[in-house]
């Protein structure tokens, strides 16, 4: 029979003094005390001997380092239900004492980890200021690297994978160039004999310009004022003409000179005029007539000539050669609006040697230029008489003149007379064909003014039109239906899809368009520099006049190009057509964008601007996090922060995470990782949200540990919490590391930086934050209030109240803690038999019943915890609820899997740029209206026999050209000219001349005829053709003439193929430029003959082109699926021809930015598989439980499927950016699962009881972690980048919700049914494991001093004594 006796003296029967802090008056005696004492003493000796043997063996590395005497009853109570979580070492001691059974390897690994983190934290607690100073100093040193930070804003370098076929293809040209540059200084005797040695510019020796191939560009898209408005009207077309004129006139002042588009634009080749030609003196004038190349819809009309210049117009009075021209413009200036190029060349070729220029004009079909094209407005005074809709206003003028005379009104009072100043220079010219009648002269003198009068006076114009005839306005849709042609019609064909967007063909065949696009090509910086540095060009004089000829370099050219392009985008962006005013508020400008400019610098400028850290947003984000952390950790008593509040710790915890992140960014810079928009816009917030989770986990257990542990509180705190932190942090780091599997450089940098920052966060938590906790612990022990450390809190019984609850949550009626503490504190050397101990425990508190609530060891604190115990945990006990949750969880996984079939691939380029910027608006307009992309097939010609495989190369182009995506001409051929076709056409014409000369007998003694100046053979083309026939390889043999042909049946003579190709390049340089063949290595100018034999000389073979291009334009590429399909088809053709001996690959923006989609799904699955396997291995190693790791991975797979399904249902496209979120979701999802699993695995009891204890223990910190992560990424929702909002904020927010559902609802139910077994089993199938007996001082433990205390003579009891 048990009897409770209160000793009147307040002392124990064994005469041992009661500690001062014991509560007096309570005694606990056993009626069979003597027998139990003898049994305990025997067990003590056996236990000590056994532990001594184990601890002195090799097992000392993981057992014997923890002593139960160091802990209070509060902690021991926690140990009883979570022994392996609380202390694996002490659990092993019980196993070795045969009081429990379990996996020794599992607990040994756990013990090693716990003991190491315990020693780390204990050291931090002893020397917090030292640790704080050292670690913060190291972190500050790391931050020094930020001064060397480099932002990458080149979108190609950000997006193109390093390594692999795409990188090799992109770098192929630059690698060839480096190889050539290293050898170009070697000038052989062969070169000296056949080539003009190029001028070696010292300023270009060390310059590498990767833009040499493609130059650069400006693009302008014009849309309507209203949706679906047709722009093919007179007003909108004339608007576009004025826009191009304004662009042409944009002027910047740099280095003391004015620079315009004419100075930087791309022009078709150099003009070569023989020095002996009369035209040589006028080369600068003729050069100024060569226009910039642009692709524009106004080229269909005469008005397309207006922006072409030249600016200023050429003054005819300064050119005496024009006396030989039979047709001259009325005014005294020469420009593209009044010049007839064909007539000028034909007339001049009769009196001077123009070399091959005339043939070039004929072959390129420049013809009459723009004079024979329809006028947008036939009432335009400049509309030429040769235009198909020219309006002859002479009849109307006569009627108008007569009406004025009848009213006695002078015509000069209404119209302005034009004075032809050119007449005063007639005596300079030999013949001038400008015959006009008197009436014509009178009319022409008033024509310009009269046409303007008609345009501005609608009523009078209507009257005159009725009496004569109406002007003929063209059907604009029909004119542009088949595209437009540039000034050289034979080679400059602009497809309809290139210049018109939103095209609709009506039933009657007419066309409407909702957008127009003009593309202006500009030269590369190196080309601009060379053009002005060449003293043979008129541009060189500009540098001399400006006094900067000596300073002139490529960097100056690059700066001029960039500044002009930025002025271009700014002037169009702020153009008046982009704004409108309300009638009531004319001074208020409302933005409505119709004009969308883009320069090649625009995207880089935007990325560079928004790659900078937005400190305002960062401060707001971190401020919200600090406020939430402080609020969640605050405890208020009597309207003041209590001593057990952790507001200051929360504040400094966020700061420690911040410092860790900054240090991580610094070390990233030291490691050479470049920053980009993802770094500045995402990394700080994402790592903050993930990093503070560990802080909340530590703070959640902080006060519990301090109330239940006697010493080394911080060590115990990390011992209990460290495993969870290690598991979550390690998996987070590994998940981002797995993200580096994606080959995109920008995303790899993002993932690497996230890995580094999360690693630094882990280090910061284990050092800086623990040091802060150690410092705060001193305040806590002194009873000082949080933050207000000078204020002491009045003693409260709250702490005691927390301890005075039994396991059912019922407050006990007696103060029994002192009794238990006295009893256990005096049992330091007692070895307790487990059965007897449980008998004693059951004797005190009754039998361990099955319906005991195992989860409420402490009273619930906070609303969430109370609701959890009162409603949620009981709710999970119902079987029907479990079945429904399992079905719902698996159902969501299945729904997610089905949703993956709705996922579409793609990433709009406009998403990559900040919202509300000109480039983003341009790309949206482009995506909507213009779905075409330029591309080319690059032939790696080092091992290609061009001569022997001419047909194969042509078939390659034909097969690509047959694809439905290729823009075609009316003859179903690709729109872009092909160098092989132009080359063969040239040879065909030369062969015709040879054949005619042969039939005329002119090839006999051909060279003698030339030397004698025979007029029959003076033609340059004929002489060049003869020279080509004589040349083959490195040999010259004119006996072949008449025996071989240059070209026959469409096949170029193979022996002389490379010689002929050099000739074509020499004499058709403009067509070569237009063909975009871009042979490399570059070709030198040939040394021609002398005197009459200028064109009769040996033409050497061209070095085999190691690089050449076949250009195409692709259209209909409106979405990623279509683009990927196109890439697959093109690459399949390229691969087939590579196998046939034509080594080639496709090049172009579509292949650069969409190539990764070919293997994106496989890459994602590979990365998810890697991170899942990594999670499985990490969990298996740390928990040493395969089934637990499998359960976690199964839940993570369900989460990943649900998240992928969310992408499909929400319309978020799959791309490398969203792939990062999917991949990292596996690692981040561990946050929501591993805490539950770890608490479940380390608990004792049935699966249901362990599940309830796990939920009770981790629910609140998991919720805090989820909220903190959400707060961390909250500011991503305010990013200027659409891809940040869509692909990170939305996806991560969905991940948090999905993680909470699976981690706190689905997984607990899964564990309650299929969960792994508990890590240990208590002897006798008990549900509690008592702490082991205190270790004896006879056990020699390294670096540990064991204090022995007196032996008690009654059984050890548990704190929760029931009266």
Buried (B, 14 or more C-beta within 10 A) or exposed (E): EEEEEEBEEEEBEEEBEBEEEBBEEBBBBBEEEEEBBEBBBEBBEBBBBBBBEBBEEEBBEBBBBBBBBBBBBBBBBBBBBBBBBBBBBBBBBBBBBEBBEBBBEBBBBBBBBBBEBBBBBBBBBEBBEEBBEEBBEEBEEBBEBBEEBEBBBBBBBBBBBEEEEBBEBBBBBBEBBEEBBEEBEEEEEEBEEBBEEEEEBEEBEEBEBBBBBBBBBBBBBBBBEEEEBBBBBBEBBBBBBEBBBBBBEBEBEEBEBEBBBBBBBBBBBBBBBBEEBBBEEBBBBBBBBBBBBBBBBBBBBBBBBBBBBBBEBBEBBEBBBBBBBBEBBBBBBBBBBBBBBBBBBBBBBEBBBBBBBBBBBBBBBBBBBBBEBBBBBBBBBBBBEBBEBBBEBBEBBBBBBEEBEEEEEEBEEBBBEBEBEBEEBEEBBEEBEEEEEEEEEBBBBBBBBBBBBBEEEEEBBEBBBEEBEEBBBBBBBEBBBBBBBBBBBBBBBBBBBBBBBBBEEEEEEBBBBBBBBBBBBBBBBBBBBBBBBBEEBBBBEBBEEBEBBEEBBBEBBBBBBBBBBBBBBBBBBEBEBBBEEEEEEEEEEEEEBBBBBBBBBBBBBBBBEBBEBBEEBBEBBBEBBBBBBBEBBBBEBEEBBBBBBBBBBBBBBBBBBBBBBBBBBBBBBEEEBBBBBBBBBBBBBBBBBBBBBBBBBBBBBBBBBBBBBEEBBBBBBBBBBBBBBBBBBBBBBBBBBBBBBBBBBBBBBBBBBBBBBBBBBBBBBBBBBBBBBBBBBEBBEEBBBBBEBEEEBEEBEEBEEBBBBBBEBEEBEBBBBBBBBBBBBBBBBBBBBBEBBBBBBEBBBEEBEEEBBBBBBBBBEEEBBEEBBEEBBEEBEEEEEBEEBBEBBEEBBBBBBEBBEEBBBBBBBBBBBBBEBBBBBBBBBBBBBBBBBBBBBBBBBEEBBBBEBBEBBBBBBEBBBEBEBBBBEEEEBBBBBBBBBBBBBBBBBBBEBBBEBBEEEBBEEBBEBBEEEBEEBBBBBBBBBBBBBBBBEEEBEBEBBEEEBBBEEEBBBBBBBBBBBBBBBBBBBBBBBBBBBBBBBEBBBBBBBEEBBBBBBBBBBBBBBBBBBBBBBBBBBEBBEBBBEBBEBBBEBBEEBBEEEBBBBBBBBBBBBBBBBBEBBEBBEBBBEBBBEBBBEBBBEBBBBEBBBBBBBBBBBBBBBBBBBBBBBBEBBBBBBBBBBBBBBBBBBBBBBBBBBBBBBBBBBBBBBBBBBBBBBBBBBBBBBBBBBBBBBBBBEEBBBBBBBBBBBBBBBBBBBBBBBBBBBBBBBBBBEEBBBBBBBBBEEBBBBBBBBBBBBEBEBEEEEBEEBBBBBBBBBBBBBBE
